[in-house]
Amino acid sequence: MSTDIDSLLRSPKAYLLARKAIEAMEAHRVWPTALNFELWMHFVAAKDSVVAAKINTLIQSGVPFTDQVGEQIAAEFLPGAKLSGEILDAGKSLSEELDSVSRAIESARETSEAYGQQLATATESLAEQDSDAVRAMVENLTVATRKVREENQALESQLADTTDELGRLREHLEQVRRDAMTDALTSLANRKAFDECLERTVGQAQQKDEPLTLAVVDIDHFKNFNDTWGHQTGDQVIRYVASVIGRMAEGARFAARYGGEEFAVVFPGEKASVALAAMEAAREEISSRILKRRSTNEDLGAITISVGIAEVKAGDLPASLLERADGALYASKRSGRNRSSLADLGSEPRAA
């Protein structure tokens, strides 16, 4: 991201830029993925940028802005593009502002409605009096009441439309945030979401003096497998391992794709012994299945994983807990792979 855009996203204009990006995406029927949101933030924040020029060319030519088009633009002009913290912050600010506006709209609607009711009640009360002066006042109030009611109805209709629009904007933002935190290949949480989860759960565990366990997983010999069978088949294996780990990580547990062939599972409130049993069940399920190559139906052989497990200790930070889990993973690798190892317990690795 350029320095100019970076400074804009740290300025008070960030909220307006995020809203403009969402509105532009909606106007051009662009699906709100994280990558698309970043590209369109460039479009609205830097009109003279190459990204903005490319998007303008597409708009003028009538070419639909599909996810594939977005990926091509990012690959050409924003190598390594990913949703930056500044863009996420801008989206968060917009979402918070939408919540505030929605509350204000609802308050205005209720106030307007209450005033109309009070005016109608006062008119009915005065109508019960007998004097000519009062009757004249009643007639004037009746006209005023009718006008207020009509204006209130028009206002409520406008407020309803505005509320619907805000709802759509909020849904777009939520989709962008979900996409920004999700690994596209496996649908598990991605590294960014994992880092945030680990930071949060380690802090909570330390504060409340509760157990917390982290497991890190690596697919054994994956590079050789990938070189032999190709990336598409490698992706098939990654998705399969992710599906097993994802099923195991239910409830408060949190599973993420940590790297290329690496995964991580956070076990809030659970001790290492519980995590070990869960990861052993996942490891055994994965190793017991013989995978087949989809395109040719060839046997790919058994896939195995190695696991390292560490339970949080007093004074642990996310980095130190992750370091100890990685150390246990390396112990599993050194001991022959296809096994789980516990950190800091002095026990032999548990193997198949």
C-alpha atoms as a printed R data frame, in Angstrom:
    type eleno elety resid chain resno       x       y       z
1   ATOM     1    CA   MET     A     1   0.000   0.000   0.000
2   ATOM     2    CA   SER     A     2   1.361   3.412  -0.879
3   ATOM     3    CA   THR     A     3   2.363   5.895   1.800
4   ATOM     4    CA   ASP     A     4  -0.338   8.350   0.651
5   ATOM     5    CA   ILE     A     5  -3.121   5.806   1.031
6   ATOM     6    CA   ASP     A     6  -1.661   4.617   4.306
7   ATOM     7    CA   SER     A     7  -1.815   8.166   5.701
8   ATOM     8    CA   LEU     A     8  -5.382   8.618   4.473
9   ATOM     9    CA   LEU     A     9  -6.482   5.437   6.208
10  ATOM    10    CA   ARG     A    10  -5.032   6.729   9.455
11  ATOM    11    CA   SER     A    11  -6.846  10.049   9.100
12  ATOM    12    CA   PRO     A    12 -10.413  11.085  10.043
13  ATOM    13    CA   LYS     A    13 -11.333  10.450   6.388
14  ATOM    14    CA   ALA     A    14 -10.967   6.672   6.852
15  ATOM    15    CA   TYR     A    15 -14.645   6.201   7.709
16  ATOM    16    CA   LEU     A    16 -15.807   8.122   4.633
17  ATOM    17    CA   LEU     A    17 -13.424   6.205   2.386
18  ATOM    18    CA   ALA     A    18 -14.668   2.866   3.690
19  ATOM    19    CA   ARG     A    19 -18.251   3.877   3.075
20  ATOM    20    CA   LYS     A    20 -17.460   5.134  -0.431
21  ATOM    21    CA   ALA     A    21 -15.676   1.868  -1.230
22  ATOM    22    CA   ILE     A    22 -18.660  -0.217  -0.086
23  ATOM    23    CA   GLU     A    23 -21.108   1.993  -2.013
24  ATOM    24    CA   ALA     A    24 -18.972   1.790  -5.167
25  ATOM    25    CA   MET     A    25 -18.725  -1.996  -4.874
26  ATOM    26    CA   GLU     A    26 -22.479  -2.271  -4.423
27  ATOM    27    CA   ALA     A    27 -23.140   0.033  -7.399
28  ATOM    28    CA   HIS     A    28 -20.945  -2.128  -9.659
29  ATOM    29    CA   ARG     A    29 -22.137  -5.458  -8.211
30  ATOM    30    CA   VAL     A    30 -18.738  -6.395  -6.801
31  ATOM    31    CA   TRP     A    31 -18.721  -9.250  -4.285
32  ATOM    32    CA   PRO     A    32 -17.309  -7.954  -0.961
33  ATOM    33    CA   THR     A    33 -14.257 -10.157  -0.533
34  ATOM    34    CA   ALA     A    34 -11.308  -8.842   1.424
35  ATOM    35    CA   LEU     A    35  -9.161  -8.495  -1.700
36  ATOM    36    CA   ASN     A    36 -11.883  -6.670  -3.619
37  ATOM    37    CA   PHE     A    37 -12.429  -4.330  -0.679
38  ATOM    38    CA   GLU     A    38  -8.721  -3.449  -0.652
39  ATOM    39    CA   LEU     A    39  -8.718  -2.765  -4.398
40  ATOM    40    CA   TRP     A    40 -11.768  -0.528  -4.190
41  ATOM    41    CA   MET     A    41 -10.308   1.307  -1.211
42  ATOM    42    CA   HIS     A    42  -7.437   2.172  -3.545
43  ATOM    43    CA   PHE     A    43 -10.010   3.204  -6.148
44  ATOM    44    CA   VAL     A    44 -11.752   5.733  -3.882
45  ATOM    45    CA   ALA     A    45  -8.679   6.842  -1.909
46  ATOM    46    CA   ALA     A    46  -6.218   7.354  -4.768
47  ATOM    47    CA   LYS     A    47  -8.005   8.367  -7.965
48  ATOM    48    CA   ASP     A    48  -4.696   8.806  -9.802
49  ATOM    49    CA   SER     A    49  -3.313   5.371  -8.892
50  ATOM    50    CA   VAL     A    50  -2.761   2.606 -11.426
51  ATOM    51    CA   VAL     A    51  -5.346   0.487  -9.610
52  ATOM    52    CA   ALA     A    52  -7.963   3.232  -9.912
53  ATOM    53    CA   ALA     A    53  -7.094   3.696 -13.591
54  ATOM    54    CA   LYS     A    54  -7.488  -0.025 -14.245
55  ATOM    55    CA   ILE     A    55 -10.846  -0.172 -12.461
56  ATOM    56    CA   ASN     A    56 -12.043   2.920 -14.358
57  ATOM    57    CA   THR     A    57 -11.095   1.267 -17.642
58  ATOM    58    CA   LEU     A    58 -13.118  -1.811 -16.716
59  ATOM    59    CA   ILE     A    59 -16.120   0.287 -15.710
60  ATOM    60    CA   GLN     A    60 -16.058   2.289 -18.943
61  ATOM    61    CA   SER     A    61 -15.726  -0.862 -21.059
62  ATOM    62    CA   GLY     A    62 -18.590  -2.574 -19.237
63  ATOM    63    CA   VAL     A    63 -16.487  -5.556 -18.162
64  ATOM    64    CA   PRO     A    64 -17.904  -7.110 -14.942
65  ATOM    65    CA   PHE     A    65 -15.602  -6.881 -11.931
66  ATOM    66    CA   THR     A    66 -15.469 -10.548 -10.905
67  ATOM    67    CA   ASP     A    67 -13.295 -12.086  -8.181
68  ATOM    68    CA   GLN     A    68 -10.995 -13.371 -10.936
69  ATOM    69    CA   VAL     A    69 -10.635  -9.854 -12.362
70  ATOM    70    CA   GLY     A    70  -9.782  -8.568  -8.893
71  ATOM    71    CA   GLU     A    71  -7.137 -11.248  -8.439
72  ATOM    72    CA   GLN     A    72  -5.567 -10.336 -11.805
73  ATOM    73    CA   ILE     A    73  -5.419  -6.626 -10.914
74  ATOM    74    CA   ALA     A    74  -3.904  -7.407  -7.503
75  ATOM    75    CA   ALA     A    75  -1.322  -9.743  -9.037
76  ATOM    76    CA   GLU     A    76  -0.306  -7.080 -11.562
77  ATOM    77    CA   PHE     A    77  -0.367  -3.916  -9.485
78  ATOM    78    CA   LEU     A    78  -0.442  -4.972  -5.816
79  ATOM    79    CA   PRO     A    79   1.782  -8.050  -5.501
80  ATOM    80    CA   GLY     A    80   1.244  -9.748  -2.178
81  ATOM    81    CA   ALA     A    81  -1.941  -7.727  -1.592
82  ATOM    82    CA   LYS     A    82  -3.800  -8.520   1.582
83  ATOM    83    CA   LEU     A    83  -6.301  -6.675   3.690
84  ATOM    84    CA   SER     A    84  -4.225  -4.275   5.752
85  ATOM    85    CA   GLY     A    85  -4.834  -3.374   9.349
86  ATOM    86    CA   GLU     A    86  -5.640   0.205   8.331
87  ATOM    87    CA   ILE     A    87  -8.360  -0.931   5.917
88  ATOM    88    CA   LEU     A    88  -9.842  -3.255   8.533
89  ATOM    89    CA   ASP     A    89  -9.824  -0.381  11.012
90  ATOM    90    CA   ALA     A    90 -11.605   1.848   8.519
91  ATOM    91    CA   GLY     A    91 -14.244  -0.808   7.967
92  ATOM    92    CA   LYS     A    92 -14.653  -1.228  11.698
93  ATOM    93    CA   SER     A    93 -15.099   2.521  12.125
94  ATOM    94    CA   LEU     A    94 -17.752   2.529   9.432
95  ATOM    95    CA   SER     A    95 -19.601  -0.343  11.080
96  ATOM    96    CA   GLU     A    96 -19.562   1.448  14.419
97  ATOM    97    CA   GLU     A    97 -20.811   4.638  12.777
98  ATOM    98    CA   LEU     A    98 -23.621   2.702  11.100
99  ATOM    99    CA   ASP     A    99 -24.690   1.352  14.471
100 ATOM   100    CA   SER     A   100 -24.756   4.892  15.867
101 ATOM   101    CA   VAL     A   101 -26.764   6.204  12.918
102 ATOM   102    CA   SER     A   102 -29.233   3.323  13.192
103 ATOM   103    CA   ARG     A   103 -29.813   4.113  16.856
104 ATOM   104    CA   ALA     A   104 -30.318   7.805  16.049
105 ATOM   105    CA   ILE     A   105 -32.810   6.949  13.302
106 ATOM   106    CA   GLU     A   106 -34.817   4.738  15.618
107 ATOM   107    CA   SER     A   107 -34.818   7.420  18.315
108 ATOM   108    CA   ALA     A   108 -36.004  10.063  15.833
109 ATOM   109    CA   ARG     A   109 -38.751   7.782  14.589
110 ATOM   110    CA   GLU     A   110 -39.999   7.094  18.103
111 ATOM   111    CA   THR     A   111 -39.892  10.798  19.032
112 ATOM   112    CA   SER     A   112 -41.781  11.803  15.904
113 ATOM   113    CA   GLU     A   113 -44.392   9.126  16.469
114 ATOM   114    CA   ALA     A   114 -44.857  10.119  20.105
115 ATOM   115    CA   TYR     A   115 -45.288  13.792  19.197
116 ATOM   116    CA   GLY     A   116 -47.957  12.956  16.631
117 ATOM   117    CA   GLN     A   117 -49.848  10.893  19.190
118 ATOM   118    CA   GLN     A   118 -49.641  13.637  21.808
119 ATOM   119    CA   LEU     A   119 -50.908  16.241  19.350
120 ATOM   120    CA   ALA     A   120 -53.821  14.038  18.354
121 ATOM   121    CA   THR     A   121 -54.728  13.482  22.019
122 ATOM   122    CA   ALA     A   122 -54.647  17.207  22.751
123 ATOM   123    CA   THR     A   123 -56.899  17.894  19.768
124 ATOM   124    CA   GLU     A   124 -59.449  15.321  20.891
125 ATOM   125    CA   SER     A   125 -59.456  16.794  24.417
126 ATOM   126    CA   LEU     A   126 -60.061  20.336  23.188
127 ATOM   127    CA   ALA     A   127 -62.846  19.164  20.913
128 ATOM   128    CA   GLU     A   128 -64.901  18.309  23.993
129 ATOM   129    CA   GLN     A   129 -65.067  22.026  25.030
130 ATOM   130    CA   ASP     A   130 -68.023  24.203  23.925
131 ATOM   131    CA   SER     A   131 -66.816  27.745  23.209
132 ATOM   132    CA   ASP     A   132 -66.491  29.070  19.667
133 ATOM   133    CA   ALA     A   133 -62.888  30.074  20.335
134 ATOM   134    CA   VAL     A   134 -61.996  26.583  21.425
135 ATOM   135    CA   ARG     A   135 -63.757  25.080  18.424
136 ATOM   136    CA   ALA     A   136 -61.754  27.353  16.131
137 ATOM   137    CA   MET     A   137 -58.573  26.291  17.892
138 ATOM   138    CA   VAL     A   138 -59.596  22.666  17.466
139 ATOM   139    CA   GLU     A   139 -60.050  23.171  13.724
140 ATOM   140    CA   ASN     A   140 -56.571  24.719  13.457
141 ATOM   141    CA   LEU     A   141 -55.054  21.969  15.537
142 ATOM   142    CA   THR     A   142 -56.822  19.357  13.443
143 ATOM   143    CA   VAL     A   143 -55.225  20.752  10.297
144 ATOM   144    CA   ALA     A   144 -51.822  20.925  12.031
145 ATOM   145    CA   THR     A   145 -52.206  17.402  13.374
146 ATOM   146    CA   ARG     A   146 -53.039  16.049   9.921
147 ATOM   147    CA   LYS     A   147 -50.008  17.815   8.453
148 ATOM   148    CA   VAL     A   148 -47.720  16.488  11.184
149 ATOM   149    CA   ARG     A   149 -49.028  12.963  10.650
150 ATOM   150    CA   GLU     A   150 -48.414  13.194   6.901
151 ATOM   151    CA   GLU     A   151 -44.908  14.547   7.462
152 ATOM   152    CA   ASN     A   152 -44.233  11.856  10.053
153 ATOM   153    CA   GLN     A   153 -45.354   9.138   7.646
154 ATOM   154    CA   ALA     A   154 -43.081  10.515   4.942
155 ATOM   155    CA   LEU     A   155 -40.199  10.738   7.424
156 ATOM   156    CA   GLU     A   156 -40.769   7.201   8.651
157 ATOM   157    CA   SER     A   157 -40.725   5.950   5.061
158 ATOM   158    CA   GLN     A   158 -37.421   7.730   4.445
159 ATOM   159    CA   LEU     A   159 -36.007   6.420   7.706
160 ATOM   160    CA   ALA     A   160 -37.058   2.885   6.791
161 ATOM   161    CA   ASP     A   161 -35.247   3.186   3.448
162 ATOM   162    CA   THR     A   162 -32.157   4.579   5.177
163 ATOM   163    CA   THR     A   163 -32.220   1.809   7.763
164 ATOM   164    CA   ASP     A   164 -32.389  -0.797   4.979
165 ATOM   165    CA   GLU     A   165 -29.432   0.835   3.244
166 ATOM   166    CA   LEU     A   166 -27.416   0.843   6.458
167 ATOM   167    CA   GLY     A   167 -28.268  -2.801   6.947
168 ATOM   168    CA   ARG     A   168 -26.911  -3.657   3.506
169 ATOM   169    CA   LEU     A   169 -23.722  -1.700   4.172
170 ATOM   170    CA   ARG     A   170 -23.253  -3.507   7.480
171 ATOM   171    CA   GLU     A   171 -23.749  -6.902   5.805
172 ATOM   172    CA   HIS     A   172 -21.119  -6.006   3.200
173 ATOM   173    CA   LEU     A   173 -18.666  -5.031   5.921
174 ATOM   174    CA   GLU     A   174 -19.296  -8.207   7.875
175 ATOM   175    CA   GLN     A   175 -18.664 -10.247   4.720
176 ATOM   176    CA   VAL     A   176 -15.385  -8.384   4.153
177 ATOM   177    CA   ARG     A   177 -14.267  -9.021   7.730
178 ATOM   178    CA   ARG     A   178 -15.198 -12.711   7.558
179 ATOM   179    CA   ASP     A   179 -13.316 -13.072   4.280
180 ATOM   180    CA   ALA     A   180 -10.302 -11.254   5.710
181 ATOM   181    CA   MET     A   181 -10.150 -13.738   8.591
182 ATOM   182    CA   THR     A   182 -10.781 -16.924   6.577
183 ATOM   183    CA   ASP     A   183  -8.369 -19.127   4.637
184 ATOM   184    CA   ALA     A   184  -9.734 -19.398   1.103
185 ATOM   185    CA   LEU     A   185  -8.514 -22.952   0.460
186 ATOM   186    CA   THR     A   186  -9.760 -24.648   3.638
187 ATOM   187    CA   SER     A   187 -12.417 -22.271   5.029
188 ATOM   188    CA   LEU     A   188 -10.662 -22.471   8.382
189 ATOM   189    CA   ALA     A   189  -9.538 -19.303  10.128
190 ATOM   190    CA   ASN     A   190  -6.365 -17.793   8.656
191 ATOM   191    CA   ARG     A   191  -3.107 -16.682  10.296
192 ATOM   192    CA   LYS     A   192  -4.412 -13.215  11.141
193 ATOM   193    CA   ALA     A   193  -7.475 -14.636  12.878
194 ATOM   194    CA   PHE     A   194  -5.284 -17.171  14.702
195 ATOM   195    CA   ASP     A   195  -2.922 -14.468  15.974
196 ATOM   196    CA   GLU     A   196  -5.862 -12.454  17.313
197 ATOM   197    CA   CYS     A   197  -7.415 -15.533  18.928
198 ATOM   198    CA   LEU     A   198  -4.167 -16.574  20.598
199 ATOM   199    CA   GLU     A   199  -3.559 -13.043  21.901
200 ATOM   200    CA   ARG     A   200  -7.065 -12.890  23.351
201 ATOM   201    CA   THR     A   201  -7.232 -16.383  24.847
202 ATOM   202    CA   VAL     A   202  -3.764 -16.317  26.401
203 ATOM   203    CA   GLY     A   203  -4.620 -13.023  28.080
204 ATOM   204    CA   GLN     A   204  -7.889 -14.426  29.400
205 ATOM   205    CA   ALA     A   205  -6.247 -17.608  30.650
206 ATOM   206    CA   GLN     A   206  -3.586 -15.654  32.522
207 ATOM   207    CA   GLN     A   207  -6.101 -13.212  33.981
208 ATOM   208    CA   LYS     A   208  -8.553 -15.874  35.139
209 ATOM   209    CA   ASP     A   209  -5.937 -18.516  35.973
210 ATOM   210    CA   GLU     A   210  -7.619 -21.007  33.644
211 ATOM   211    CA   PRO     A   211  -6.062 -23.739  31.492
212 ATOM   212    CA   LEU     A   212  -5.369 -23.158  27.815
213 ATOM   213    CA   THR     A   213  -3.650 -25.489  25.396
214 ATOM   214    CA   LEU     A   214  -2.232 -24.914  21.929
215 ATOM   215    CA   ALA     A   215  -1.624 -27.640  19.354
216 ATOM   216    CA   VAL     A   216   0.359 -27.084  16.158
217 ATOM   217    CA   VAL     A   217   0.133 -29.535  13.277
218 ATOM   218    CA   ASP     A   218   2.305 -30.196  10.243
219 ATOM   219    CA   ILE     A   219   1.589 -32.560   7.338
220 ATOM   220    CA   ASP     A   220   4.515 -34.988   7.123
221 ATOM   221    CA   HIS     A   221   6.697 -34.939   3.975
222 ATOM   222    CA   PHE     A   222   4.268 -32.552   2.285
223 ATOM   223    CA   LYS     A   223   6.886 -30.907   0.067
224 ATOM   224    CA   ASN     A   224   7.895 -34.245  -1.436
225 ATOM   225    CA   PHE     A   225   4.239 -35.166  -1.877
226 ATOM   226    CA   ASN     A   226   3.546 -31.837  -3.592
227 ATOM   227    CA   ASP     A   227   6.540 -32.209  -5.900
228 ATOM   228    CA   THR     A   228   5.452 -35.734  -6.846
229 ATOM   229    CA   TRP     A   229   1.728 -35.225  -7.380
230 ATOM   230    CA   GLY     A   230   1.393 -31.513  -8.126
231 ATOM   231    CA   HIS     A   231  -0.137 -28.535  -6.381
232 ATOM   232    CA   GLN     A   232  -3.755 -29.380  -7.159
233 ATOM   233    CA   THR     A   233  -3.450 -32.749  -5.487
234 ATOM   234    CA   GLY     A   234  -1.517 -31.088  -2.679
235 ATOM   235    CA   ASP     A   235  -4.430 -28.712  -2.170
236 ATOM   236    CA   GLN     A   236  -6.738 -31.733  -2.022
237 ATOM   237    CA   VAL     A   237  -4.649 -33.145   0.837
238 ATOM   238    CA   ILE     A   238  -4.601 -29.820   2.694
239 ATOM   239    CA   ARG     A   239  -8.390 -29.570   2.439
240 ATOM   240    CA   TYR     A   240  -8.812 -33.118   3.732
241 ATOM   241    CA   VAL     A   241  -6.568 -32.572   6.759
242 ATOM   242    CA   ALA     A   242  -8.320 -29.259   7.423
243 ATOM   243    CA   SER     A   243 -11.731 -30.942   7.344
244 ATOM   244    CA   VAL     A   244 -10.691 -33.467  10.009
245 ATOM   245    CA   ILE     A   245  -9.123 -30.825  12.231
246 ATOM   246    CA   GLY     A   246 -12.124 -28.541  11.721
247 ATOM   247    CA   ARG     A   247 -14.579 -31.235  12.859
248 ATOM   248    CA   MET     A   248 -12.507 -31.864  15.961
249 ATOM   249    CA   ALA     A   249 -12.306 -28.159  16.840
250 ATOM   250    CA   GLU     A   250 -15.909 -27.653  17.900
251 ATOM   251    CA   GLY     A   251 -17.425 -25.482  20.604
252 ATOM   252    CA   ALA     A   252 -14.964 -22.982  22.070
253 ATOM   253    CA   ARG     A   253 -12.022 -24.602  20.282
254 ATOM   254    CA   PHE     A   254 -10.462 -22.638  17.442
255 ATOM   255    CA   ALA     A   255  -8.802 -24.176  14.372
256 ATOM   256    CA   ALA     A   256  -6.747 -22.250  11.828
257 ATOM   257    CA   ARG     A   257  -4.519 -22.845   8.837
258 ATOM   258    CA   TYR     A   258  -1.321 -21.459  10.277
259 ATOM   259    CA   GLY     A   259   0.864 -21.715   7.170
260 ATOM   260    CA   GLY     A   260   1.188 -23.688   3.943
261 ATOM   261    CA   GLU     A   261   0.779 -27.198   5.369
262 ATOM   262    CA   GLU     A   262   0.649 -26.131   9.009
263 ATOM   263    CA   PHE     A   263  -2.390 -25.856  11.242
264 ATOM   264    CA   ALA     A   264  -3.042 -24.726  14.789
265 ATOM   265    CA   VAL     A   265  -5.793 -25.515  17.279
266 ATOM   266    CA   VAL     A   266  -6.497 -23.465  20.409
267 ATOM   267    CA   PHE     A   267  -8.180 -25.249  23.331
268 ATOM   268    CA   PRO     A   268  -9.548 -22.564  25.710
269 ATOM   269    CA   GLY     A   269 -10.279 -23.904  29.191
270 ATOM   270    CA   GLU     A   270  -8.800 -27.343  28.390
271 ATOM   271    CA   LYS     A   271  -5.655 -28.988  29.695
272 ATOM   272    CA   ALA     A   272  -2.942 -30.597  27.586
273 ATOM   273    CA   SER     A   273  -4.243 -34.107  28.315
274 ATOM   274    CA   VAL     A   274  -7.594 -33.265  26.728
275 ATOM   275    CA   ALA     A   275  -5.932 -31.646  23.719
276 ATOM   276    CA   LEU     A   276  -3.644 -34.665  23.326
277 ATOM   277    CA   ALA     A   277  -6.615 -37.059  23.205
278 ATOM   278    CA   ALA     A   278  -8.381 -34.893  20.617
279 ATOM   279    CA   MET     A   279  -5.317 -34.504  18.411
280 ATOM   280    CA   GLU     A   280  -4.517 -38.200  18.626
281 ATOM   281    CA   ALA     A   281  -8.030 -38.998  17.410
282 ATOM   282    CA   ALA     A   282  -7.553 -36.603  14.488
283 ATOM   283    CA   ARG     A   283  -4.085 -37.992  13.715
284 ATOM   284    CA   GLU     A   284  -5.336 -41.572  13.691
285 ATOM   285    CA   GLU     A   285  -8.300 -40.715  11.461
286 ATOM   286    CA   ILE     A   286  -6.051 -38.962   8.951
287 ATOM   287    CA   SER     A   287  -3.425 -41.724   8.817
288 ATOM   288    CA   SER     A   288  -6.004 -44.510   8.494
289 ATOM   289    CA   ARG     A   289  -7.411 -43.263   5.201
290 ATOM   290    CA   ILE     A   290  -5.858 -43.980   1.814
291 ATOM   291    CA   LEU     A   291  -6.453 -40.959  -0.397
292 ATOM   292    CA   LYS     A   292  -7.031 -41.167  -4.131
293 ATOM   293    CA   ARG     A   293  -6.129 -38.631  -6.768
294 ATOM   294    CA   ARG     A   294  -9.397 -37.194  -8.057
295 ATOM   295    CA   SER     A   295  -8.313 -36.778 -11.669
296 ATOM   296    CA   THR     A   296  -6.937 -40.329 -12.149
297 ATOM   297    CA   ASN     A   297  -8.244 -42.272  -9.124
298 ATOM   298    CA   GLU     A   298  -4.638 -43.285  -8.319
299 ATOM   299    CA   ASP     A   299  -3.819 -44.227  -4.737
300 ATOM   300    CA   LEU     A   300  -1.872 -41.455  -3.031
301 ATOM   301    CA   GLY     A   301  -1.031 -43.566  -0.030
302 ATOM   302    CA   ALA     A   302  -1.537 -42.632   3.603
303 ATOM   303    CA   ILE     A   303  -1.185 -39.050   4.784
304 ATOM   304    CA   THR     A   304   0.258 -38.517   8.249
305 ATOM   305    CA   ILE     A   305   0.643 -35.522  10.533
306 ATOM   306    CA   SER     A   306   2.947 -34.576  13.362
307 ATOM   307    CA   VAL     A   307   1.620 -32.629  16.345
308 ATOM   308    CA   GLY     A   308   3.144 -30.476  19.069
309 ATOM   309    CA   ILE     A   309   1.128 -29.544  22.158
310 ATOM   310    CA   ALA     A   310   1.821 -26.982  24.886
311 ATOM   311    CA   GLU     A   311  -0.270 -25.860  27.842
312 ATOM   312    CA   VAL     A   312  -0.085 -22.260  28.999
313 ATOM   313    CA   LYS     A   313   2.144 -21.573  31.999
314 ATOM   314    CA   ALA     A   314   2.281 -18.629  34.386
315 ATOM   315    CA   GLY     A   315   3.912 -15.701  32.619
316 ATOM   316    CA   ASP     A   316   3.365 -17.130  29.134
317 ATOM   317    CA   LEU     A   317   2.851 -14.759  26.243
318 ATOM   318    CA   PRO     A   318   1.373 -15.875  22.917
319 ATOM   319    CA   ALA     A   319   4.866 -16.020  21.409
320 ATOM   320    CA   SER     A   320   6.306 -18.168  24.206
321 ATOM   321    CA   LEU     A   321   3.355 -20.579  24.141
322 ATOM   322    CA   LEU     A   322   3.683 -20.924  20.366
323 ATOM   323    CA   GLU     A   323   7.430 -21.437  20.674
324 ATOM   324    CA   ARG     A   324   6.977 -24.315  23.129
325 ATOM   325    CA   ALA     A   325   4.296 -25.927  20.940
326 ATOM   326    CA   ASP     A   326   6.646 -25.642  17.943
327 ATOM   327    CA   GLY     A   327   9.391 -27.270  20.020
328 ATOM   328    CA   ALA     A   328   7.088 -30.196  20.757
329 ATOM   329    CA   LEU     A   329   6.255 -30.446  17.038
330 ATOM   330    CA   TYR     A   330   9.956 -30.665  16.171
331 ATOM   331    CA   ALA     A   331  10.302 -33.418  18.787
332 ATOM   332    CA   SER     A   332   7.589 -35.369  16.941
333 ATOM   333    CA   LYS     A   333   9.440 -34.857  13.671
334 ATOM   334    CA   ARG     A   334  12.757 -35.988  15.136
335 ATOM   335    CA   SER     A   335  11.135 -39.077  16.634
336 ATOM   336    CA   GLY     A   336   9.873 -40.369  13.310
337 ATOM   337    CA   ARG     A   337   6.786 -38.252  12.538
338 ATOM   338    CA   ASN     A   338   3.148 -39.393  12.649
339 ATOM   339    CA   ARG     A   339   2.920 -38.736  16.372
340 ATOM   340    CA   SER     A   340   2.001 -36.161  19.007
341 ATOM   341    CA   SER     A   341   4.393 -34.704  21.565
342 ATOM   342    CA   LEU     A   342   3.750 -32.717  24.734
343 ATOM   343    CA   ALA     A   343   5.963 -29.776  25.616
344 ATOM   344    CA   ASP     A   344   7.721 -29.372  28.953
345 ATOM   345    CA   LEU     A   345   6.417 -32.595  30.496
346 ATOM   346    CA   GLY     A   346   9.461 -34.757  30.000
347 ATOM   347    CA   SER     A   347   7.419 -37.548  28.432
348 ATOM   348    CA   GLU     A   348   8.332 -39.551  25.391
349 ATOM   349    CA   PRO     A   349   6.456 -38.613  22.220
350 ATOM   350    CA   ARG     A   350   3.269 -40.535  21.770
351 ATOM   351    CA   ALA     A   351   3.401 -42.388  18.458
352 ATOM   352    CA   ALA     A   352   1.058 -44.368  16.271
